[in-house]
Amino acid sequence: MKRAGLALLGIPLMVIGLIGWVMPIIPGAPLFFFGLALTISWHPKGRALVERWQQGLKDLATRWGLRRKSPQQLQAELFRNEPSAPNPNLRDNP
């Protein structure tokens, strides 16, 4: 039942997206790819493809500065190969 619902929702979105590529009024590409993602998301290979697309879009958005990096990624960048600098306020007292 879920597969049929996804296909019934995804196929018309793909058709509207294809029409939108010809007509400038309708945003064609987003509708087409959203419909395609809905249509193939029930199949294991399709699900893997959708997850790969999502990860690629997340990486692209992060690279362009549209998405913040996770705290783990920020911490890894900040402390990567950084030698610890001596603290100038501390002195050795002999």
N, C-alpha and C positions, 0 to 999 in steps of 0.2 A: 504494500500500500504506500509506503514511504517512497519507494523507487518511482512509482507511477506519479506521485505528487510532485516529486522533484523534476521529473521529465515534463510533466504538464506545465510546470512553471518555467522551466529552463528553455524549452524549445521556442515558445512565443517570444521570450526575451531575446533569443538569438536572432529570430526573424526580424523583430523590431530593430535590433542592432544592425543587421545587414541593410535594412531600409535606411537607417540613420546614417550609414556611411555614404549613401547617395544623396539624401536630403540633408541640408545644413541645419534644419530646425531640431532634429532629434540627435542627442549624443550617441553616436553609433558604437564606438569602440567599448565604452564602459558597459553598455547594455549587452553587447555581444559576449564579452568576456565573463560578465556576471552570469548570464544565461548558460554559457558553456561550463562554468564552474559548478553551477547547480545541476546541470544535466549529467556530468561525469562524476560527481562527488560520491555517488553510491557504489561505484566500482572500486576495488582496491587499487588498481593501477591509476585510475582517475583521481582517487583520494591522494595518492602519493604525488601526482602531478600538481594538484591544487596546493598541497603543502609546500612543494618546491617553489611554486609561484609566490605564495605568501611570504616565504623566507626571502626570496629574491627581492620582492617589493619592500620588505622591512629593511634589508641591507641597503637598498637604493635610497630609501627615505632617510636612513641614518647617515649615509654618505653625504646627502644633500643638506643635512641639517634640519630635516622636517620631523625627525623622530629622535627622542632622547635615547641614549644608550642605557643599558641596564646598569645597575650599581656594580655588578661583578665586572662588566666590561670596562667601566670607568676606573675601577680600582686596579685592574690588570694593566691598563695603560699608564696610570700614574706611577705605579711601583715597579714597572718593568725595567730591569737592568739599571736601576738608579743607585749609584753608590751612596752610601750614607755619608753625609757631610759632617765633619766635626762641628760641634756646637762651640761657637766662639765665646759664649758666656761662661763656659766651664773651663777652669784652669786646673792644672795638676798642682796640687800643693805638696811640695816635698817635705 
